Amino acid sequence: MKATQAAADAQQKFDNNGQYSRDSILRYEKIFGDNYISTGGVETTENLFSRLEGWIKPGMRVLDVGSGIGGAAFDLVKRFDAKVTGIDLAEEMVAVGHDRAKTAGMSDKVDFILGDVLKTDFPEKFDLIWSRDAFMHIPDKAALFAKLYSLLNDGGKLIITDYARGKTPASPEFEEYIRNTGYSVIEPQQYGKVLEAAGFVDVIVDDATATFVDILERESKRLREHRQEFLTVFSEKDLNYLVDRWAMKERFCAAGDQKWGIYLATRRG
């Protein structure tokens, strides 16, 4: 697949701001669980699996967009004997993913590539496209969903979790957070409309903010209750950063600034 330019763009975009340095990745993994750096870790993966129950079959080809360090990809292999291609914009994510796949003996089932999904040519189509909390990094949602639609086999499905915008106007603190992170977030219902405009049918929009808040509260509690354990691995500055970050997200959700959505859509077959 043609990923050279996409890889160069990805490295320029993400390696400069340090959000996904190896140290940052390992900090996030401590919260989300082994091989995960996205909301709810394996718990959210199981939630999404339940939404695909009765449809997903062994041996399906899966594209994991924003694959991180491989948590969902590995679980897709273990549960469904899937063949997974993961693509991520962060070089360190891909490097860690490769290492973990090799250690788990899954290199023949999971491949990770560095690149921008919008600029990468894939040699084959997929039965399922999966993404966890990644599309807030991509401003052009219309182009994104059109590309993903083109990558699916007829009858294939797309399942996503992603950050979303709540009320408008939002608080100045939330707007500053969005500017500083470079996130591009839209309201859940708008998300669904963009999916439909790309050609997807049977679009389901689930405003799962309450679930997101429950997860944040549990993750925050874990950070507080296991503080001494975390301090054996990370500096006090790192730990305080994480505690403050999670508290900030809880405030945004309570104020109605931030939402979290789960989206399921199908390519017409």
N, C-alpha and C positions, 0 to 999 in steps of 0.2 A: 504494500500500500504506500501511497505517496504521502509521507509524513514529515519530510525534511524541513520544509519551510514552516509547517505548522509547529514543529518542535522548536525551531528557532524563535518563532513568535511567542510560544508558550514560555520558554525560558526567560525571554526579555520581560514578559508581563508579570510573571510570578516570582522569579528568583530575586528580583530587585527589592520587593517590599518586605521580604522576610516572613510573611504570614505562614508560608509552608516550607520553612527550613526544616532540616531533620530534627532539630531540637523542638521546634513547634509541633511537628507531627507527633513526636513521642509524648509531648505534654497532652495533646488532645487524646491520644490513644489511652492514656491513663484514666481519662474520664469515660470514654465511650466503650472501652473494652478491647480485648485482643483483636488486632487487625482492623479496627474500626476508628474512623475519625468523623463520624456523622451522627446526628441526633438519634439517641436511643440504641445505637449499636445493633447487636443481634436481635434485640426485642423488636425494633422497627422492621428489620428484615423478616422476622416471623409474621408481623402484621401484614406486610406486603405479600408474603407467600400465601397467606390465608385468602387474600383477594384474587389470587390467581388459581386457587384450588379448583380442580375439575377441568382446567384448561391447559396448564403447563404440563408438558410431557417429557419423559427422559430423552436426552440426546439433543434437545433444542439448542440452537445457536443464539447466544445472548451477547448483546453489546452493552457494556456497563460504562456509561458516560460520566466522567468524574469518579473514576474507580478507586481513587485514594490508594490505600495500601492493601486492598484486596479482600476485605472482610466479606462483603456480599458476594463477590465472585467465587470465593472459596466455598461459601455456604450453598451457592447455586450448584456447584459441582457435587458437593457432598449429598445434597438433597435430591437433585434431579439428574445427576450425571450430565450436566450441561457442558457445552463447549463455549467458553467465555473469552471474549476480547474486551479488555479494559483499556480505556483511553483517558489520560489525565493531562492537565495543563502544567503540573508541577513536576519537575525533574526528580526531586527527591522522593515523591510519592511513587513514581514508576520504579525507581531503583529499589526502594524498600519492598514494593510489591513483587518484583522479580525475585528478590532474596527470599521472601516468605513462600512464594510458590515453589521454589527449589527445595526449601526446607521441608515443605509439606508433601513433596513428591507429586505436585500437580502441574508441573511445567508443560506437560503434554495436553493439559485440559484448559489452562489459563495462560493467556498472553497479555502483557501490558505494553502499551505504546505511549510515547510522549507526543502530544499534539493537540491541535484544536479540531474538534469534530467537524466544524464548518469547513475546514480546509484540507481534510484528509479524505483520500479516495480509498474506499474499502473494496476488496476483490469479490465480496459476496454479500448477500443480504442476510437479515437476521429474523428470527422468529419473535424475539422479545428484545426491547430496549429498556434498560433499567437505569435509573439515576437517582442518587440521594444527595439532596442539598448542594447541588452543583450549578444549577442553571442561573442562580443569582449572579454568577460571574459572566454571563453572556447577555449583553444588552439587546441584541436583535432577536427577540423571541420568535418573530415571524419567520425569519430566515432559518433559525434553529429548528423549528418544528417542521418546516418544509423539508429540510435536509433529513431529519429523522424519519419523516414519512417515506421519503425515497429509499431509505435503507431497510425498510421492513418488507418482509414477504406479505402477500395478500393475506388478510386475516390476522396478521401479526399484531402484537400489543406493545404499548408504551406504558410504563408505570414509573411515576415520579414522586418524590417528596421535594419540597423546596420552600425557602423563605418567601414570604409575601408581605405586601404592604397592607396596612389596615386603613384607618381613617385618613381623610385628607381635609385640611392640612394636618400633617403629623407634627409632633413636638420638635422644637429646634434640636434637642439632644439626639433624637432619632435621625433627623436629616443630616446631622454632623456625622453620626455613625455610618450612614450610607455613603456619604462623601469619602470618609476616611478609608473605608473598606473597598470602595469601588463597586459595591453591589448594585445590581439593577433589579429592582423588585416591583412587581405589579400586584394588583388585587386578585384574590383567588378566582372570582367570576370572570375577570378579564383574561386570566390565564386560560380558562376553559374556552373562551371565545376565540383566542388565538389558535388553540388546538383545532377547533372546528374549522377555522378559516384555512388551515393547512390541509384540510381534507379528512381529518380524523372523524370517526363516528363513535357512537356509544360513549361519549365523553362523560366521565364522572368527576365531579369536583367535590372534594371532601375538605371542608374547613376543619382541620384537625388541631387547631390552636390549643384547645383544652388538653389534648394528649401531649402536645409539645410542652406546655407549662408543667404538667405532671412529671414529665421526663426531666425538665430543667430542675425542678425542685428536688428530685431524687439524686440527680447528679451533683447539685450544690451541697446536699446533705452529705454525700459521700466525700466530697472534698473537705468539708468541715470536720467530719467524724474521723477521717483518716489522715488528718493534717500531718501528724508526725511521720507517718509512713511516706507521704508524698515528699516531705522535707528530706528524706534520705536519698531522693532521686533529683529533686529540683530545688532551686534556690527559693528563699522566702519571697523574693520579688516575683518569680515565675508563678508561684502558688497564689499570691495575692492578685496577680493579673487574672488568673483563671476564675477565682472567686468573684472578683469585681465584674468580669465579663458576663458570667452567668446571671448575677444579680441584675445587671443592666438589661439583659434579654427578658428577664421576668418583669421588670418595670415596663418595658416597651409593650409587652403583651397585655399587662394589666391596664395600661393606658389606652389600648386599642391601636397603637402605632404599628405593631408587628403581628403578623399571622404566620401560620405554617399550614401548608396544604398538601394533600395527597391527591394525585391525579391519575386516572386510568383512561386510556383511549385505544381505539382499534383502527388499523388500516382496513379500509373497505376491501372485502374479499369476494 
